[in-house]
Amino acid sequence: MFDVIALGESLIDFSPVSTDEYGYPTMAAHPGGAPANYLAALSKYGAKTAMIGKVGDDAFGRLLLKTMDEVGISTKGMIADPGFFTTLAFVTLGENGARDFSFARKPGADTKLSFDEINLSMLDDCRVLHIGTLSLTDEPIADATKKLVAYAKEKGTLISCDPNLRKPLWDSLDRAKDAMLYAMGQADIIKISDDEVDFLWGIKADEDAARMVLEKTGARLVFVTCGAKGVYFANAKTEGFVPALSGVKPVDTTGAGDIFGGSAAWRFLEENTAPEELERNQIEEIVRFAATAAGLSTEKFGGISSVPEYEDVMKIL
């Protein structure tokens, strides 16, 4: 039995270490991919997790599979395909520190997973299936995602979604919006950023944002993350806000939102309560833990490799 299974991309993030006199960055490679980062947090804190996806049968793909095994993510649902190369993501920083993503994914192995390659028996006793929207950009992974979500819902599995917008990967931003709305419309639990709320509905995240997302998507629990500001939340019973961890000295924010999502999912599972039945104090505790873990993660490089130890989170809490 798995607590959480995630479907989607596992890739290599290249983050800048320094820049030469001509403006070219020297980069360091880190294991990543939003669903993999999400599972890494869950695994770190004791959940039983598995990844469903595809990497290339190449040096980077083999490294990713090795890393997932080492951090406790089952690779039972992963395929190493010699016909395609492992997806690579290059992160550069603008003058104001804003991240800019460039992807080597035309196609990337993660987009070439088909539904008939998925081991459906993994879902038979799974509590949560987590999806993003990078698995909806291309075929056959888009078809596989939709069919797997339908299968999981028939089984009564909770669906978690982080839309994780990456504009360069879409041939049309209208398609991106449609995919994000579809994915969130399937979800019981949604983690969405303030930038994504603005992209979808043209509004700034405030005290009404989480309630609005809840009503527009039909979800049962919503978290709206606002970076260094904090997190808004809402379910049928309550809504509120928890400030972000203060005093951190970020060196790399890549994966912080994913680590928030995975940490929140772990604390949610610990409560053993339906999403819509959680009381305000329960959700606040979930968000405080997740926000602290995410904040601490920014003090290290990478996604999977930056999940903080449980003891370090609890020292602050």
C-alpha positions in Angstrom: 0.0 0.0 0.0 1.2 3.5 -0.9 0.2 6.6 1.0 0.8 8.9 -2.0 1.6 8.2 -5.7 2.6 11.1 -8.0 2.4 11.0 -11.8 4.5 13.2 -14.0 7.9 14.6 -14.6 11.2 13.8 -12.9 14.0 15.8 -14.4 17.3 17.4 -13.8 17.3 21.1 -12.6 20.4 23.1 -13.5 20.8 26.1 -11.3 23.3 28.9 -11.6 26.3 28.9 -9.4 28.2 31.8 -10.9 28.4 33.9 -14.1 31.4 34.5 -16.3 32.4 37.8 -17.8 30.2 37.2 -20.8 27.1 36.5 -18.8 27.1 32.7 -19.2 26.2 30.8 -16.1 28.1 28.0 -14.5 25.5 25.5 -13.4 25.1 22.7 -10.9 22.8 19.7 -11.6 20.1 18.8 -9.0 17.5 16.0 -9.1 14.0 17.5 -9.4 10.7 17.7 -11.1 7.7 19.1 -9.2 6.0 15.7 -8.5 9.3 14.1 -7.4 10.1 17.1 -5.1 6.6 16.7 -3.6 7.1 13.0 -2.9 10.6 13.6 -1.5 9.1 15.7 1.3 6.4 13.1 2.1 9.1 10.3 2.1 11.4 12.4 4.3 8.7 12.5 7.0 7.7 8.9 6.9 5.0 8.4 4.2 5.2 5.5 1.7 5.4 7.0 -1.7 5.8 6.0 -5.4 6.5 7.8 -8.6 4.8 6.9 -12.0 6.7 8.3 -15.0 9.4 7.9 -17.6 13.0 9.0 -17.8 15.6 8.3 -20.5 17.8 5.3 -20.3 20.8 7.6 -20.0 23.1 8.9 -17.3 20.7 11.5 -16.0 17.7 9.1 -16.0 19.7 6.5 -14.1 20.8 9.1 -11.6 17.2 10.2 -11.0 16.1 6.6 -10.4 19.0 6.1 -8.0 18.2 9.3 -6.1 14.5 8.4 -5.8 15.4 5.0 -4.4 17.8 6.6 -1.9 15.2 9.1 -0.6 12.5 6.4 -0.2 10.4 7.0 -3.3 9.5 3.7 -4.9 10.4 3.5 -8.6 8.1 0.6 -9.2 6.1 2.8 -11.6 9.1 4.3 -13.4 10.3 3.4 -16.9 13.8 4.1 -18.4 13.2 4.4 -22.1 16.2 4.3 -24.4 14.3 6.0 -27.1 14.1 9.4 -25.4 16.3 11.7 -23.4 15.7 12.7 -19.8 14.1 16.1 -19.5 16.4 18.9 -18.4 15.4 22.3 -16.9 17.8 25.3 -16.8 17.1 28.0 -14.3 18.6 31.5 -14.7 18.1 34.5 -12.6 17.2 38.0 -13.7 18.5 41.3 -12.3 15.7 41.2 -9.6 16.4 37.6 -8.7 13.3 36.3 -10.6 13.7 32.8 -12.0 13.6 32.1 -15.7 13.1 28.5 -17.0 14.5 27.0 -20.2 13.6 23.4 -20.9 15.3 20.7 -23.0 12.0 18.7 -23.6 11.3 18.4 -27.4 10.4 15.7 -26.6 11.5 14.7 -23.1 11.1 11.2 -21.9 8.5 12.2 -19.3 6.1 13.2 -22.0 6.2 9.7 -23.7 4.5 7.7 -20.9 1.4 6.0 -22.2 -1.5 4.7 -20.2 -0.9 1.1 -21.1 2.6 1.3 -19.6 1.2 2.2 -16.1 1.0 -0.5 -13.4 -2.6 0.2 -12.3 -2.3 -2.2 -9.4 -0.2 0.4 -7.6 -3.4 2.5 -7.2 -5.5 -0.2 -5.6 -4.6 0.7 -2.0 -3.3 4.2 -2.5 -4.7 7.1 -0.3 -3.7 10.0 -2.6 -2.8 10.5 -6.3 -0.9 13.7 -7.0 -0.8 15.4 -10.4 0.4 18.7 -11.9 -0.1 20.1 -15.4 3.2 19.5 -17.0 1.9 16.0 -17.7 -0.9 17.7 -19.8 1.3 19.6 -22.2 2.0 16.7 -24.7 0.7 13.3 -25.8 0.7 10.5 -24.8 1.3 11.6 -21.2 -1.8 13.9 -21.3 -4.1 11.0 -22.2 -2.4 8.8 -19.6 -3.0 11.5 -16.9 -6.7 11.8 -17.6 -7.3 8.1 -17.7 -5.3 7.5 -14.5 -7.2 10.3 -12.7 -10.5 8.7 -13.8 -9.3 5.3 -12.6 -8.2 6.7 -9.2 -11.5 8.5 -8.7 -13.4 5.2 -9.3 -11.2 3.6 -6.6 -12.1 6.4 -4.2 -8.5 7.8 -4.1 -8.1 11.4 -3.1 -6.7 13.6 -5.9 -4.2 16.3 -5.1 -3.2 18.9 -7.6 -0.5 21.6 -8.0 -1.0 23.3 -11.4 2.7 24.3 -11.4 2.5 26.7 -14.4 5.6 26.7 -16.7 4.7 29.0 -19.6 7.6 28.0 -21.9 6.3 24.4 -22.1 2.9 25.4 -23.6 2.3 26.2 -27.3 -0.7 28.3 -26.2 -1.5 30.0 -22.9 -5.2 29.3 -23.5 -4.3 25.6 -23.6 -2.4 26.1 -20.3 -5.4 27.7 -18.7 -7.8 24.9 -19.9 -5.4 22.2 -18.6 -5.0 23.9 -15.2 -8.7 24.3 -14.8 -9.3 20.7 -15.8 -6.7 19.3 -13.4 -8.0 21.4 -10.5 -11.5 20.5 -11.3 -10.6 16.8 -10.6 -8.9 17.6 -7.3 -9.9 17.2 -3.7 -6.8 19.1 -2.5 -5.2 22.0 -4.4 -2.0 23.9 -3.8 -1.8 26.9 -6.1 0.5 29.9 -6.1 -0.5 33.6 -6.1 1.0 34.0 -9.6 -1.2 31.2 -10.8 -4.3 32.7 -9.3 -3.4 35.9 -11.1 -2.8 34.0 -14.4 -6.1 32.1 -14.2 -8.5 34.8 -12.9 -6.6 38.1 -13.1 -6.8 38.8 -9.4 -4.2 39.2 -6.6 -4.2 36.7 -3.8 -5.8 38.1 -0.7 -7.9 36.8 2.2 -10.7 35.8 -0.3 -8.4 33.9 -2.7 -8.5 30.5 -1.2 -12.3 30.6 -0.8 -12.7 31.7 -4.4 -10.5 28.8 -5.7 -12.5 26.4 -3.5 -15.8 27.6 -5.1 -14.6 27.8 -8.6 -12.9 24.3 -8.7 -15.1 22.3 -6.4 -12.1 21.3 -4.3 -12.4 20.3 -0.7 -9.3 21.9 0.7 -7.2 24.8 -0.9 -3.8 26.3 -0.1 -2.8 29.5 -1.9 1.0 30.1 -1.4 2.3 33.6 -1.6 6.0 33.2 -1.4 7.7 35.1 1.5 4.3 36.5 2.5 2.6 33.3 3.6 -0.3 31.0 2.8 -4.1 31.4 2.6 -6.2 28.4 3.1 -9.9 27.4 3.0 -12.2 24.4 3.2 -16.0 24.2 3.8 -15.6 24.9 7.5 -13.1 27.7 7.7 -10.5 29.9 6.1 -7.5 31.8 7.2 -3.9 32.9 6.7 -0.5 31.7 8.1 2.6 33.9 7.6 5.7 32.4 6.0 8.8 31.5 8.0 10.8 34.6 8.8 14.5 35.0 9.1 15.5 32.6 6.3 18.4 33.4 4.0 17.3 31.9 0.6 19.9 30.7 -1.8 17.6 28.7 -4.2 13.8 28.8 -4.1 13.5 26.0 -6.7 11.1 23.3 -5.4 10.0 25.3 -2.3 6.4 25.2 -3.4 6.6 21.5 -4.1 8.1 20.9 -0.7 5.3 22.9 0.9 2.8 20.7 -0.9 4.4 17.4 0.1 4.9 18.5 3.7 1.3 19.7 3.9 0.1 16.4 2.4 2.1 14.5 5.0 0.6 16.5 7.9 -2.9 16.1 6.3 -2.5 12.4 6.2 -1.4 12.4 9.9 -4.7 14.1 10.8 -6.7 11.2 9.2 -9.7 13.5 8.6 -11.6 14.3 5.4 -10.3 17.5 3.8 -13.7 19.3 4.2 -13.9 18.2 7.9 -10.7 19.7 9.1 -11.0 22.4 11.8 -9.2 25.7 11.6 -6.6 24.7 14.2 -5.8 21.5 12.3 -5.3 23.3 9.0 -3.2 26.0 10.7 -0.9 23.3 12.1 -0.6 21.7 8.6 0.3 25.0 7.0 2.8 26.0 9.8 4.7 22.7 9.4 4.7 22.9 5.6 5.6 26.6 5.4 8.5 26.0 7.8 9.8 23.1 5.8 9.5 25.1 2.6 11.2 28.1 4.1 14.1 26.0 5.3 14.4 24.3 1.9 15.3 27.6 0.3 18.5 27.8 2.3 19.8 24.8 0.3 20.2 24.2 -3.5 17.9 21.9 -5.4 14.5 20.4 -4.9 14.7 16.8 -3.8 18.0 17.4 -2.0 16.8 20.4 -0.1 14.0 18.9 2.0 14.9 19.7 5.7 15.0 17.1 8.4 11.9 16.7 10.6 13.9 17.6 13.7 15.0 20.9 12.1 11.4 21.8 11.3 10.2 20.9 14.8 13.0 23.0 16.4 11.5 26.1 14.9 7.9 25.1 15.5 
